[in-house]
Amino acid sequence: MRKADDILAIVSAANALTRIAAIQTHNDAPAAQWRALKVLEHDGPQRIGALASYSRTTQPGMTRLVGQMVDEGLVSRGADPEDSRATVVAITDAGVRAFAEWKVDLADALEPLFADLADEDWAVLSRAADILTSRTAPVEATTR
């Protein structure tokens, strides 16, 4: 087995966790919404095109999603101070709260899958999370 196969297994498991979490939380919000809120919370206001790219959706799709999120009070739209023709999206206080609540719901939904793990296994998962974060954070930062 190649080392890359382990990485592929992690990606596949992460995708499965995402699907399980969506089902278990009964959350019907599109995944792109949570990706967009994460970017806005972490990186600050963004143009719609950049949000679409980060959220792996089309610009028209992101425009529709932003409209829905504006209606729900999760984000606000404004003119880009550097180019008044462009729209900039910012997370609102309600969006920050909704994102925080979603993360709690997500953790609560997934925790039972791992409740019976031994301490040694938790240590392995914790170390794996640290490694994955350290390897992906710099790459993710360069794509924004």
Buried (B, 14 or more C-beta within 10 A) or exposed (E): EEEEEEEEEEEEEEEEBBEEBBEBBEBEBBBBBBBBBBBBBEBEBBBBBBBBBBBEBEBEBBBEBBEEBBEBEBBBBEEBEEEEEEBBBBBBEBBBEBBEEBEEBBEEBBEEEEEEEEEEEEEEEEEEEEEEEEEEEEEEEEEE
